[in-house]
Amino acid sequence: MPHDTPLIATIVAGLGLAFVFGALAQRFRFPPLVGYLLAGVAVGPFTPGFVADQALATELAELGIILLMFGVGLHFSLKDLMSVRAIAVPGAIVQITVATLMGMALSWAMGWSIGGGLVFGLALSVASTVVLLRAMQERRLMDTERGRIAVGWLIVEDLAMVLALVLIPAFASLQNGNGDVAAADPLAARFGLGLTGVLLLTFVKVGVFMAVMLLVGRRLIPWILHYIAHTGSRELFRLAVLAIALGVAFGSTKLFGVSLALGAFFAGMMLGESPLSQRAAQESLPLRDAFAVLFFVSAGMLFDPGSVIREPWPLLATLFIILFGKSVAAFLIVIAFRHPTSTALTISASLAQIGEFSFILAEIGGASNLLPKAGRDLILAGAIISIMLNPLMFAALDWLLPRLERRRADASTPAATPPAEIPVTQLTEHTIIVGYGRVGRLVGEALQQRGHPFLVVETSEDIPKQLKGAGVENITGNAARSNVLRATNPALAHALVIPEAFEAGQIVEQARAANPALHIVARAHSDAEVDHLKSLGADKVIMGEREIARGMIEELDTRPPDAAPELAPERTAEGVQIQA
């Protein structure tokens, strides 16, 4: 019997078009997120053809927000933040303030309210986690100083937006329909509280919620997860993770009046303290990704493409704030903290876009009657265009940085004299380690235990100081530069190890030319990269997935068949069985 199925139609149209547009975006080297937003525009009310149910899409988007924020909380790392707190905390706060003030100035010029301008400015101030992390990973920057500062900066931005999610409903009470400040909160209305009272009550509720989560949730949530893991059922384990995320988010809203996003964020944080957190992240990832896609599709449905033509100047001003305003502010802040120009430019390019939190703020601002429809259109248009342009900014950065380094080297050297050379090490038969991140450090520690001489080349300024204190010889600089590599004395070295370097190909080629007998071991992340490095002269190129498989095969080969135990269910880090 034929019947209406608006929920199924909305999900099918949303995911189906998101797949098509996302694949097209990936084909043209744009983040798939751009395709998801354009899919929402295609099924929205402002374009011809099929129009998805906007009310249902909004509810699906709420689920997407919950799971997105749960993922943010699950991966929140206080350790990463503390390692770069000296620059990330003040830098992010100043940059958010500058961008918010610029957004408020633009909103004031367009005649919006202060609350609308505040939401608009905050939405323009926060970068997309998805886009930033992808750019860092593609350029192998996650384990560098630049990458750590960018991630720490992003963590501070996320924390600031979590605080904004708490305060926006209280500010919204100033602009509700009847002018009653307390109308948005039944408890505040009962006691006749003013704006100050509403704000205090909001902080009290959030404080009580945080106390409950820290005192009860911190113990109860990991215990539940551990108990379910011992049942051996992967299905129940996966269900427990989702039930915790959704249940805590919904319960926190109903019991404490905090936002769904904040509740989900704390649920993720509490679960992140469990030894099973990595498994929880893996098991919930498919559903998190699916509903995150629906969230972006729902955000795209709110965008009116005609607004770009009707009001081009506000859009250009919005893009100026996103691409240049806050980027220049971030650049000046990093330079003021005496970090290299390369670090300042990398941070600036990383922040020159907006994304998930901007959409969440736009949704909440619109639902609270703070942000006008024109504001949501500008945020969505600014997000789509800035995300599309962000890869171009990184491409410009990749082109600019080598030229700046050469110009700085030329400017610091008198024209009449040859460039100053870095002193060549006196080490011989030594190992050269390019990059002292997690892998490089393990290699160095193993060589130190064996008493084998080695030298480290590191672009960061902090790691060489640590190595010097430990008595390890090191050179600060980019090993792809001929004068830096020459200083490592590759002609008399025993081996060259490249655990992680964006310019690995250049390093391998120069080192092989300097010493045909040098044993070169490099790391790659794809089959194509393996072939490329071998063609340039690397003796051994290691790819993580292959080595894991080889280790497993060797373990099977070394165990006699009669000693092989019965295949057991998969185990977690705690040794808890989880059956497939």
Beta strands, then each sheet from edge to edge (+ up, - down):
strand 1: 232-233
strand 2: 431-434
strand 3: 454-458
strand 4: 474-476
strand 5: 495-498
strand 6: 519-524
strand 7: 540-543
strand 8: 570-571
strand 9: 577-579
sheet 1: 1+ 9+ 8-
sheet 2: 4+ 3+ 2+ 5+ 6+ 7+
end
